[in-house]
Amino acid sequence: MTVQGSENSSRRGRRSTTMGGMPLNDMPWWRWRSQVRSALHMLSAPAFQRDVWLAGVDGYGDVTDAVYRLVEDTWLDHWSAEKYVGTVFRDSQEAALVDTAVLRVLRIMHQVGPDAPVTAYLDHADWPEAVRAARDAHVRLATSDGEDPEAAPRTLEVLRILTRSA
């Protein structure tokens, strides 16, 4: 019995070994980058925070979920994004922007507590500074990946689909 590929397969010919010029086989960098980008996107968008987080819209998690996506797999709460230049991040500028955003957001999380309501974050005096830092990092990463930084954040279900193993 011969197993053949589907006639309707979108995978024709040789599979790409890179995504945006970065190797797919070094580590799950593309999953980590997707998680970090998702978090930065949500943390950088005041209208999203108001219309989704404050409104309690399902499917996007909350601010604490975004913070954990930002640091969970990468341990960016323990060391610099510079450690991932060439794998998760393309260059030192991306890493520096991500580090700045992580530090700003984590400082607020440590002050208000990880289980604080969304309003505790959004009403914090330093929140606008954290949003600006997240925005700078988000725009740089999205642009580097050839994506529109102004597009609406994706749901967590879409993020799960996008980060499934290739």
N, CA and C atoms as a LAMMPS dump frame, in Angstrom:
ITEM: TIMESTEP
0
ITEM: NUMBER OF ATOMS
498
ITEM: BOX BOUNDS ff ff ff
-5.0000000000000000e+02 5.0000000000000000e+02
-5.0000000000000000e+02 5.0000000000000000e+02
-5.0000000000000000e+02 5.0000000000000000e+02
ITEM: ATOMS id mol type element x y z
1 1 1 N 0.843 -1.177 0
2 1 2 C 0 0 0
3 1 3 C 0.885 1.237 0
4 2 1 N 0.643 2.107 -0.922
5 2 2 C 1.405 3.346 -1.037
6 2 3 C 0.589 4.494 -0.473
7 3 1 N 1.21 5.264 0.396
8 3 2 C 0.528 6.428 0.958
9 3 3 C 0.978 7.636 0.166
10 4 1 N 0.018 8.371 -0.351
11 4 2 C 0.335 9.551 -1.142
12 4 3 C -0.236 10.784 -0.47
13 5 1 N 0.352 11.923 -0.774
14 5 2 C -0.159 13.181 -0.246
15 5 3 C -1.502 13.508 -0.847
16 6 1 N -2.222 14.306 -0.155
17 6 2 C -3.534 14.727 -0.618
18 6 3 C -3.409 15.563 -1.881
19 7 1 N -4.344 15.361 -2.787
20 7 2 C -4.361 16.157 -4.011
21 7 3 C -4.656 17.62 -3.709
22 8 1 N -5.319 17.857 -2.581
23 8 2 C -5.695 19.211 -2.21
24 8 3 C -4.688 19.862 -1.26
25 9 1 N -3.591 19.223 -1.046
26 9 2 C -2.608 19.739 -0.107
27 9 3 C -2.079 21.098 -0.548
28 10 1 N -1.924 21.985 0.424
29 10 2 C -1.326 23.29 0.129
30 10 3 C 0.193 23.217 0.21
31 11 1 N 0.7 22.067 0.604
32 11 2 C 2.146 21.883 0.726
33 11 3 C 2.677 21.214 -0.535
34 12 1 N 3.186 21.983 -1.416
35 12 2 C 3.724 21.472 -2.666
36 12 3 C 5.228 21.648 -2.678
37 13 1 N 5.9 20.684 -3.192
38 13 2 C 7.346 20.796 -3.319
39 13 3 C 8.038 20.785 -1.969
40 14 1 N 9.215 21.352 -1.942
41 14 2 C 10.05 21.349 -0.748
42 14 3 C 9.533 22.35 0.286
43 15 1 N 9.498 21.934 1.544
44 15 2 C 9.06 22.81 2.622
45 15 3 C 10.159 23.81 2.936
46 16 1 N 9.761 24.992 3.277
47 16 2 C 10.706 26.028 3.646
48 16 3 C 11.378 25.672 4.965
49 17 1 N 12.651 25.955 5.072
50 17 2 C 13.376 25.712 6.314
51 17 3 C 13.533 26.99 7.116
52 18 1 N 12.927 28.056 6.647
53 18 2 C 12.985 29.313 7.382
54 18 3 C 11.616 29.958 7.439
55 19 1 N 11.459 30.853 8.37
56 19 2 C 10.27 31.691 8.46
57 19 3 C 10.789 33.101 8.671
58 20 1 N 10.561 33.953 7.708
59 20 2 C 11.072 35.307 7.82
60 20 3 C 12.585 35.353 7.869
61 21 1 N 13.238 34.359 7.265
62 21 2 C 14.69 34.343 7.231
63 21 3 C 15.336 33.707 8.452
64 22 1 N 14.54 33.247 9.399
65 22 2 C 15.09 32.622 10.606
66 22 3 C 14.824 31.118 10.545
67 23 1 N 15.794 30.294 10.974
68 23 2 C 15.666 28.843 10.841
69 23 3 C 14.546 28.258 11.689
70 24 1 N 13.772 27.341 11.091
71 24 2 C 12.696 26.671 11.815
72 24 3 C 13.208 25.543 12.697
73 25 1 N 14.353 25.007 12.392
74 25 2 C 14.788 23.8 13.084
75 25 3 C 15.711 24.046 14.272
76 26 1 N 16.08 25.264 14.58
77 26 2 C 16.977 25.517 15.695
78 26 3 C 16.308 25.276 17.047
79 27 1 N 15.136 25.798 17.239
80 27 2 C 14.352 25.647 18.452
81 27 3 C 12.956 26.132 18.117
82 28 1 N 12.043 25.966 19.029
83 28 2 C 10.687 26.419 18.708
84 28 3 C 10.573 27.946 18.772
85 29 1 N 11.53 28.627 18.184
86 29 2 C 11.574 30.094 18.254
87 29 3 C 10.318 30.719 17.683
88 30 1 N 9.805 30.147 16.628
89 30 2 C 8.649 30.754 15.986
90 30 3 C 7.416 30.681 16.884
91 31 1 N 7.296 29.628 17.7
92 31 2 C 6.206 29.56 18.672
93 31 3 C 6.409 30.617 19.75
94 32 1 N 7.643 30.708 20.225
95 32 2 C 7.948 31.689 21.274
96 32 3 C 7.738 33.102 20.752
97 33 1 N 8.195 33.351 19.549
98 33 2 C 8.034 34.682 18.956
99 33 3 C 6.543 35.011 18.8
100 34 1 N 5.765 34.028 18.374
101 34 2 C 4.328 34.24 18.225
102 34 3 C 3.672 34.571 19.558
103 35 1 N 4.068 33.875 20.611
104 35 2 C 3.522 34.139 21.95
105 35 3 C 3.902 35.542 22.422
106 36 1 N 5.175 35.898 22.258
107 36 2 C 5.647 37.22 22.67
108 36 3 C 4.935 38.301 21.86
109 37 1 N 4.842 38.091 20.559
110 37 2 C 4.171 39.089 19.707
111 37 3 C 2.706 39.248 20.087
112 38 1 N 2.014 38.161 20.359
113 38 2 C 0.615 38.233 20.765
114 38 3 C 0.467 39.061 22.04
115 39 1 N 1.305 38.787 23.008
116 39 2 C 1.253 39.526 24.275
117 39 3 C 1.548 41.002 24.061
118 40 1 N 2.617 41.293 23.339
119 40 2 C 2.972 42.694 23.085
120 40 3 C 1.85 43.418 22.344
121 41 1 N 1.227 42.73 21.402
122 41 2 C 0.144 43.331 20.626
123 41 3 C -0.994 43.754 21.552
124 42 1 N -1.416 42.848 22.424
125 42 2 C -2.514 43.163 23.341
126 42 3 C -2.118 44.229 24.357
127 43 1 N -0.894 44.138 24.858
128 43 2 C -0.42 45.101 25.853
129 43 3 C -0.19 46.491 25.251
130 44 1 N -0.088 46.573 23.945
131 44 2 C 0.227 47.841 23.28
132 44 3 C -0.991 48.572 22.724
133 45 1 N -2.176 48.031 22.928
134 45 2 C -3.37 48.561 22.267
135 45 3 C -4.425 49.01 23.277
136 46 1 N -4.432 50.298 23.646
137 46 2 C -5.421 50.781 24.622
138 46 3 C -6.876 50.541 24.208
139 47 1 N -7.188 50.677 22.935
140 47 2 C -8.569 50.435 22.488
141 47 3 C -8.939 48.966 22.69
142 48 1 N -8.017 48.059 22.387
143 48 2 C -8.248 46.632 22.62
144 48 3 C -8.467 46.381 24.113
145 49 1 N -7.621 46.963 24.949
146 49 2 C -7.735 46.764 26.395
147 49 3 C -9.099 47.225 26.902
148 50 1 N -9.564 48.358 26.398
149 50 2 C -10.863 48.905 26.8
150 50 3 C -12.01 48.053 26.251
151 51 1 N -11.948 47.757 24.949
152 51 2 C -13.065 47.089 24.273
153 51 3 C -13.128 45.584 24.525
154 52 1 N -12.004 44.987 24.874
155 52 2 C -11.976 43.539 25.068
156 52 3 C -11.757 43.176 26.535
157 53 1 N -10.63 43.601 27.111
158 53 2 C -10.346 43.217 28.49
159 53 3 C -11.332 43.823 29.476
160 54 1 N -11.539 45.132 29.408
161 54 2 C -12.476 45.766 30.343
162 54 3 C -13.905 45.287 30.124
163 55 1 N -14.251 45.021 28.881
164 55 2 C -15.602 44.56 28.554
165 55 3 C -15.794 43.073 28.864
166 56 1 N -14.707 42.361 29.144
167 56 2 C -14.801 40.937 29.464
168 56 3 C -15.126 40.049 28.285
169 57 1 N -14.671 40.438 27.095
170 57 2 C -14.912 39.643 25.892
171 57 3 C -14.109 38.339 25.979
172 58 1 N -14.776 37.234 25.708
173 58 2 C -14.123 35.916 25.739
174 58 3 C -13.187 35.726 24.553
175 59 1 N -12.204 34.852 24.741
176 59 2 C -11.35 34.423 23.638
177 59 3 C -9.98 35.071 23.599
178 60 1 N -9.729 36.063 24.454
179 60 2 C -8.46 36.78 24.401
180 60 3 C -7.655 36.695 25.699
181 61 1 N -8.202 36.066 26.716
182 61 2 C -7.542 36.065 28.005
183 61 3 C -7.624 37.453 28.62
184 62 1 N -6.855 37.654 29.68
185 62 2 C -6.833 38.96 30.319
186 62 3 C -5.401 39.471 30.369
187 63 1 N -5.195 40.554 31.052
188 63 2 C -3.867 41.164 31.088
189 63 3 C -2.842 40.216 31.709
190 64 1 N -3.233 39.476 32.727
191 64 2 C -2.298 38.529 33.35
192 64 3 C -1.903 37.439 32.361
193 65 1 N -2.858 36.955 31.578
194 65 2 C -2.539 35.964 30.542
195 65 3 C -1.516 36.527 29.56
196 66 1 N -1.695 37.784 29.182
197 66 2 C -0.765 38.412 28.234
198 66 3 C 0.632 38.509 28.837
199 67 1 N 0.71 38.869 30.109
200 67 2 C 2.021 38.973 30.766
201 67 3 C 2.696 37.601 30.777
202 68 1 N 1.955 36.559 31.102
203 68 2 C 2.549 35.226 31.12
204 68 3 C 2.969 34.764 29.728
205 69 1 N 2.191 35.101 28.694
206 69 2 C 2.618 34.759 27.332
207 69 3 C 3.914 35.477 26.982
208 70 1 N 4.079 36.662 27.509
209 70 2 C 5.278 37.453 27.236
210 70 3 C 6.528 36.792 27.804
211 71 1 N 6.414 36.158 28.964
212 71 2 C 7.618 35.671 29.646
213 71 3 C 7.677 34.159 29.877
214 72 1 N 6.572 33.458 29.701
215 72 2 C 6.48 32.063 30.124
216 72 3 C 7.548 31.131 29.525
217 73 1 N 7.557 30.952 28.225
218 73 2 C 8.493 30.009 27.597
219 73 3 C 9.903 30.567 27.486
220 74 1 N 9.997 31.856 27.337
221 74 2 C 11.29 32.492 27.09
222 74 3 C 12.043 32.849 28.361
223 75 1 N 11.363 32.886 29.464
224 75 2 C 11.94 33.285 30.747
225 75 3 C 12.476 34.714 30.693
226 76 1 N 11.821 35.558 29.934
227 76 2 C 12.261 36.947 29.829
228 76 3 C 12.106 37.703 31.139
229 77 1 N 11.468 37.09 32.116
230 77 2 C 11.427 37.678 33.456
231 77 3 C 12.677 37.315 34.252
232 78 1 N 13.521 36.464 33.691
233 78 2 C 14.768 36.062 34.363
234 78 3 C 16.032 36.54 33.661
235 79 1 N 15.958 36.712 32.347
236 79 2 C 17.133 37.173 31.62
237 79 3 C 16.732 37.984 30.398
238 80 1 N 17.719 38.594 29.805
239 80 2 C 17.505 39.519 28.697
240 80 3 C 17.106 38.806 27.409
241 81 1 N 16.306 39.511 26.622
242 81 2 C 15.938 39.018 25.298
243 81 3 C 17.164 38.91 24.397
244 82 1 N 18.228 39.592 24.761
245 82 2 C 19.475 39.527 23.994
246 82 3 C 19.957 38.076 23.859
247 83 1 N 19.625 37.247 24.842
248 83 2 C 19.999 35.831 24.819
249 83 3 C 19.423 35.125 23.581
250 84 1 N 18.322 35.649 23.05
251 84 2 C 17.63 35.003 21.944
252 84 3 C 17.839 35.68 20.596
253 85 1 N 18.783 36.598 20.515
254 85 2 C 19.054 37.224 19.22
255 85 3 C 19.559 36.144 18.266
256 86 1 N 18.966 36.106 17.087
257 86 2 C 19.319 35.092 16.093
258 86 3 C 18.412 33.884 16.135
259 87 1 N 17.593 33.781 17.17
260 87 2 C 16.63 32.681 17.235
261 87 3 C 15.224 33.249 17.358
262 88 1 N 14.872 33.804 18.502
263 88 2 C 13.543 34.379 18.692
264 88 3 C 13.482 35.799 18.139
265 89 1 N 14.556 36.544 18.344
266 89 2 C 14.605 37.939 17.897
267 89 3 C 15.68 38.103 16.839
268 90 1 N 15.4 38.946 15.874
269 90 2 C 16.291 39.103 14.728
270 90 3 C 17.573 39.847 15.05
271 91 1 N 17.482 40.839 15.949
272 91 2 C 18.661 41.658 16.211
273 91 3 C 18.589 42.266 17.604
274 92 1 N 19.638 42.964 17.975
275 92 2 C 19.718 43.572 19.302
276 92 3 C 18.675 44.658 19.507
277 93 1 N 18.262 45.32 18.438
278 93 2 C 17.238 46.357 18.586
279 93 3 C 15.9 45.732 18.988
280 94 1 N 15.511 44.651 18.331
281 94 2 C 14.29 43.953 18.736
282 94 3 C 14.391 43.532 20.198
283 95 1 N 15.525 42.933 20.553
284 95 2 C 15.715 42.44 21.92
285 95 3 C 15.615 43.585 22.935
286 96 1 N 16.228 44.702 22.647
287 96 2 C 16.197 45.837 23.57
288 96 3 C 14.778 46.369 23.745
289 97 1 N 14.022 46.446 22.656
290 97 2 C 12.636 46.914 22.75
291 97 3 C 11.784 45.947 23.573
292 98 1 N 11.984 44.654 23.372
293 98 2 C 11.252 43.652 24.143
294 98 3 C 11.644 43.73 25.614
295 99 1 N 12.931 43.841 25.903
296 99 2 C 13.384 43.963 27.298
297 99 3 C 12.727 45.153 27.99
298 100 1 N 12.678 46.273 27.311
299 100 2 C 12.063 47.477 27.895
300 100 3 C 10.595 47.232 28.206
301 101 1 N 9.876 46.635 27.27
302 101 2 C 8.456 46.348 27.492
303 101 3 C 8.261 45.372 28.649
304 102 1 N 9.056 44.31 28.666
305 102 2 C 8.949 43.312 29.738
306 102 3 C 9.17 43.963 31.1
307 103 1 N 10.209 44.758 31.224
308 103 2 C 10.51 45.391 32.508
309 103 3 C 9.402 46.326 32.959
310 104 1 N 8.858 47.104 32.042
311 104 2 C 7.774 48.04 32.389
312 104 3 C 6.516 47.286 32.845
313 105 1 N 6.145 46.266 32.095
314 105 2 C 4.93 45.517 32.415
315 105 3 C 5.104 44.712 33.705
316 106 1 N 6.249 44.059 33.874
317 106 2 C 6.467 43.265 35.086
318 106 3 C 6.518 44.135 36.338
319 107 1 N 7.086 45.322 36.226
320 107 2 C 7.134 46.231 37.38
321 107 3 C 5.703 46.521 37.855
322 108 1 N 4.815 46.77 36.914
323 108 2 C 3.421 47.043 37.28
324 108 3 C 2.755 45.794 37.848
325 109 1 N 2.986 44.648 37.223
326 109 2 C 2.382 43.412 37.714
327 109 3 C 2.823 43.125 39.146
328 110 1 N 4.081 43.354 39.445
329 110 2 C 4.574 43.106 40.803
330 110 3 C 3.974 44.084 41.801
331 111 1 N 3.625 45.268 41.349
332 111 2 C 3.015 46.251 42.239
333 111 3 C 1.53 45.99 42.475
334 112 1 N 0.807 45.613 41.424
335 112 2 C -0.643 45.409 41.573
336 112 3 C -0.997 43.973 41.922
337 113 1 N -0.109 43.042 41.649
338 113 2 C -0.36 41.628 41.906
339 113 3 C -0.848 40.915 40.656
340 114 1 N -0.419 39.67 40.462
341 114 2 C -0.752 38.941 39.227
342 114 3 C -2.242 38.664 39.056
343 115 1 N -2.992 38.64 40.136
344 115 2 C -4.426 38.355 40.037
345 115 3 C -5.272 39.621 40.119
346 116 1 N -4.633 40.772 39.968
347 116 2 C -5.358 42.042 40.036
348 116 3 C -6.322 42.166 38.861
349 117 1 N -7.406 42.88 39.062
350 117 2 C -8.328 43.102 37.941
351 117 3 C -7.674 43.994 36.884
352 118 1 N -8.21 43.936 35.693
353 118 2 C -7.681 44.714 34.575
354 118 3 C -7.579 46.193 34.934
355 119 1 N -8.558 46.7 35.663
356 119 2 C -8.556 48.128 36.018
357 119 3 C -7.344 48.515 36.844
358 120 1 N -6.814 47.593 37.66
359 120 2 C -5.628 47.909 38.459
360 120 3 C -4.427 48.199 37.554
361 121 1 N -4.319 47.474 36.473
362 121 2 C -3.245 47.722 35.504
363 121 3 C -3.501 49.02 34.748
364 122 1 N -4.695 49.128 34.177
365 122 2 C -4.999 50.264 33.306
366 122 3 C -5.021 51.589 34.053
367 123 1 N -5.326 51.555 35.341
368 123 2 C -5.349 52.777 36.144
369 123 3 C -4.007 53.097 36.785
370 124 1 N -3.057 52.198 36.664
371 124 2 C -1.729 52.419 37.254
372 124 3 C -1.057 53.611 36.575
373 125 1 N -0.411 54.443 37.359
374 125 2 C 0.218 55.667 36.828
375 125 3 C 1.257 55.374 35.746
376 126 1 N 1.917 54.22 35.818
377 126 2 C 2.966 53.888 34.844
378 126 3 C 2.442 53.086 33.646
379 127 1 N 1.134 52.79 33.615
380 127 2 C 0.602 51.967 32.522
381 127 3 C 0.832 52.597 31.146
382 128 1 N 0.603 53.897 30.958
383 128 2 C 0.848 54.471 29.621
384 128 3 C 2.29 54.271 29.14
385 129 1 N 3.234 54.327 30.049
386 129 2 C 4.641 54.09 29.695
387 129 3 C 4.841 52.624 29.271
388 130 1 N 4.205 51.702 29.973
389 130 2 C 4.291 50.281 29.617
390 130 3 C 3.648 50.025 28.259
391 131 1 N 2.518 50.674 28.008
392 131 2 C 1.823 50.535 26.719
393 131 3 C 2.712 51.05 25.592
394 132 1 N 3.357 52.196 25.797
395 132 2 C 4.261 52.745 24.763
396 132 3 C 5.428 51.794 24.483
397 133 1 N 6.016 51.246 25.531
398 133 2 C 7.132 50.314 25.355
399 133 3 C 6.672 49.057 24.617
400 134 1 N 5.505 48.541 24.986
401 134 2 C 4.962 47.363 24.296
402 134 3 C 4.661 47.699 22.837
403 135 1 N 4.148 48.882 22.606
404 135 2 C 3.827 49.313 21.234
405 135 3 C 5.093 49.383 20.383
406 136 1 N 6.148 49.986 20.925
407 136 2 C 7.407 50.07 20.174
408 136 3 C 7.913 48.688 19.783
409 137 1 N 7.87 47.758 20.74
410 137 2 C 8.34 46.396 20.462
411 137 3 C 7.405 45.69 19.483
412 138 1 N 6.107 45.832 19.694
413 138 2 C 5.136 45.183 18.804
414 138 3 C 5.297 45.647 17.357
415 139 1 N 5.391 46.943 17.154
416 139 2 C 5.513 47.478 15.791
417 139 3 C 6.78 46.957 15.135
418 140 1 N 7.876 46.951 15.862
419 140 2 C 9.15 46.482 15.3
420 140 3 C 9.065 45.002 14.909
421 141 1 N 8.533 44.156 15.791
422 141 2 C 8.457 42.724 15.502
423 141 3 C 7.466 42.426 14.375
424 142 1 N 6.296 43.054 14.416
425 142 2 C 5.295 42.819 13.368
426 142 3 C 5.823 43.26 12.01
427 143 1 N 6.44 44.424 11.967
428 143 2 C 6.995 44.94 10.709
429 143 3 C 8.095 44.018 10.194
430 144 1 N 8.952 43.558 11.1
431 144 2 C 10.03 42.633 10.706
432 144 3 C 9.472 41.331 10.145
433 145 1 N 8.303 40.93 10.627
434 145 2 C 7.677 39.689 10.159
435 145 3 C 6.783 39.917 8.943
436 146 1 N 6.758 41.15 8.443
437 146 2 C 5.959 41.445 7.26
438 146 3 C 4.471 41.497 7.536
439 147 1 N 4.094 41.752 8.771
440 147 2 C 2.685 41.823 9.13
441 147 3 C 2.301 43.252 9.488
442 148 1 N 1.019 43.533 9.388
443 148 2 C 0.491 44.853 9.676
444 148 3 C 0.364 45.038 11.188
445 149 1 N 1.132 45.946 11.78
446 149 2 C 1.037 46.144 13.228
447 149 3 C -0.303 46.735 13.667
448 150 1 N -1.07 47.253 12.715
449 150 2 C -2.364 47.855 13.042
450 150 3 C -3.514 46.853 12.995
451 151 1 N -3.265 45.642 12.545
452 151 2 C -4.317 44.624 12.513
453 151 3 C -4.773 44.323 13.942
454 152 1 N -5.999 43.891 14.088
455 152 2 C -6.526 43.568 15.413
456 152 3 C -5.79 42.357 15.999
457 153 1 N -5.619 42.316 17.32
458 153 2 C -5.006 41.128 17.941
459 153 3 C -5.832 39.876 17.644
460 154 1 N -5.129 38.769 17.512
461 154 2 C -5.791 37.488 17.246
462 154 3 C -6.285 36.871 18.551
463 155 1 N -7.321 36.058 18.45
464 155 2 C -7.811 35.35 19.632
465 155 3 C -6.775 34.311 20.062
466 156 1 N -6.925 33.828 21.279
467 156 2 C -6.01 32.8 21.766
468 156 3 C -6.185 31.495 21.001
469 157 1 N -7.389 31.222 20.522
470 157 2 C -7.62 30.015 19.712
471 157 3 C -6.856 30.119 18.393
472 158 1 N -6.897 31.263 17.754
473 158 2 C -6.138 31.456 16.515
474 158 3 C -4.642 31.318 16.811
475 159 1 N -4.188 31.88 17.913
476 159 2 C -2.776 31.753 18.294
477 159 3 C -2.419 30.284 18.5
478 160 1 N -3.283 29.513 19.156
479 160 2 C -3.015 28.078 19.341
480 160 3 C -2.893 27.366 18.003
481 161 1 N -3.767 27.681 17.073
482 161 2 C -3.722 27.056 15.746
483 161 3 C -2.417 27.423 15.038
484 162 1 N -2.044 28.684 15.107
485 162 2 C -0.829 29.138 14.432
486 162 3 C 0.451 28.555 15.021
487 163 1 N 0.406 28.179 16.301
488 163 2 C 1.63 27.692 16.941
489 163 3 C 1.673 26.177 17.109
490 164 1 N 0.768 25.49 16.459
491 164 2 C 0.853 24.032 16.45
492 164 3 C 2.135 23.605 15.764
493 165 1 N 2.613 22.435 16.089
494 165 2 C 3.846 21.913 15.478
495 165 3 C 3.684 21.79 13.978
496 166 1 N 4.732 22.175 13.28
497 166 2 C 4.726 22.089 11.809
498 166 3 C 4.987 20.672 11.379
